[in-house]
Amino acid sequence: MSSLVADIFQSMFSSSLTWLMWPPKTLLQQSHNEDYDYDGIGSGLRRERPCRACNDFKTWIQTNRNERIKQQKQRQDNSELIRSDCPLDKDELGRNTWSLLHTMSVYYPEKPTADEQELMKNFIKGLARFYPCETCAKDFQIKIHNDPPQTENRHSLSMWWCRQHNNVNRKLGKREFDCNQLEQRWLNGWKDGSCD
Ligand SMILES: Cc1cc2nc3c(=O)[nH]c(=O)nc-3n(C[C@H](O)[C@H](O)[C@H](O)COP(=O)(O)OP(=O)(O)OC[C@H]3O[C@@H](n4cnc5c(N)ncnc54)[C@H](O)[C@@H]3O)c2cc1C
């Protein structure tokens, strides 16, 4: 019993000693030496923010400004670390595929041969079969069954793709594209010269 009382007394005594010595001297010194606040007592982590109370106002403003610039640069460096060579998600795949399809259609021959028309039909059939987003591919197969590819000439094919894309836009609740602007968007650039 007496040893239990002694234990309790000893633990109380040692914890009050710890509080008397708080915060640890080294951290306190570092804090003032380096003019930085610390992220929680004992964490030893330096906050990004310089210690306002450690400086006169002019120095603090200047340090704060330098710190902000440093942080901005760090954010830029981090965004450069986001890789651009990773596998595509559904939206990236969609955007890249539409880019190819619309571009291909505005460069399609004005007067394609029967052979070229057949090749294009097969290409579209293959795309609908192998498009890597399964639900997209299934829907697209139904769409081309109801509205078969129009490969007679450049205009009919590019308008057909525009319609197909608008079908998907509608399904996803997106704004429809004005098909009269196809050539500006995918061939010549906007009339205001913003792509030149
Ligand atoms: C065949 C196919 C089927 C798809 N089916 C689905 C699906 O079922 N579900 C799904 O979630 N996603 C589907 N996608 C992907 C989807 O269409 C989008 O690509 C994706 O959501 C990213 O959209 P976005 O807003 O970035 O622009 P996108 O729709 O990819 O468009 C890219 C650019 O094309 C231009 N554009 C837009 N509409 C037209 C148009 N009608 N004609 C010409 N140019 C246009 C615009 O300038 C736009 O910025 C499909 C893609 C393809 C190729």
The ligand as a Gaussian input file, in Angstrom:
#p B3LYP/6-31G(d) Opt

LIG

0 1
 C      -17.492000       7.319000     -78.980000
 C      -17.492000       7.897000     -77.579000
 C      -18.511000       7.583000     -76.704000
 C      -18.506000       8.081000     -75.388000
 N      -19.495000       7.720000     -74.527000
 C      -19.466000       8.145000     -73.248000
 C      -20.438000       7.718000     -72.326000
 O      -21.345000       6.954000     -72.657000
 N      -20.325000       8.151000     -71.037000
 C      -19.310000       9.004000     -70.633000
 O      -19.247000       9.363000     -69.460000
 N      -18.383000       9.434000     -71.515000
 C      -18.428000       9.026000     -72.792000
 N      -17.474000       9.472000     -73.677000
 C      -16.521000      10.514000     -73.234000
 C      -17.199000      11.901000     -73.311000
 O      -17.801000      12.127000     -74.553000
 C      -16.198000      13.043000     -73.084000
 O      -15.091000      12.883000     -73.921000
 C      -15.714000      13.170000     -71.655000
 O      -16.826000      13.281000     -70.797000
 C      -14.848000      14.437000     -71.488000
 O      -15.655000      15.550000     -71.833000
 P      -15.142000      17.018000     -72.012000
 O      -16.197000      17.896000     -71.433000
 O      -13.760000      17.185000     -71.541000
 O      -15.130000      17.315000     -73.577000
 P      -15.429000      16.370000     -74.774000
 O      -16.897000      16.017000     -74.807000
 O      -14.460000      15.246000     -74.809000
 O      -15.171000      17.322000     -76.013000
 C      -13.868000      17.761000     -76.357000
 C      -14.003000      19.010000     -77.219000
 O      -14.734000      18.692000     -78.388000
 C      -15.513000      19.820000     -78.800000
 N      -16.869000      19.324000     -79.024000
 C      -17.837000      19.108000     -78.112000
 N      -18.926000      18.615000     -78.694000
 C      -18.639000      18.531000     -80.018000
 C      -19.370000      18.099000     -81.147000
 N      -20.639000      17.670000     -81.055000
 N      -18.781000      18.143000     -82.347000
 C      -17.511000      18.593000     -82.470000
 N      -16.765000      19.013000     -81.452000
 C      -17.337000      18.983000     -80.221000
 C      -15.432000      20.848000     -77.715000
 O      -14.589000      21.892000     -78.148000
 C      -14.813000      20.115000     -76.547000
 O      -14.001000      20.924000     -75.756000
 C      -17.462000       8.945000     -74.977000
 C      -16.431000       9.257000     -75.873000
 C      -16.433000       8.747000     -77.148000
 C      -15.314000       9.053000     -78.098000

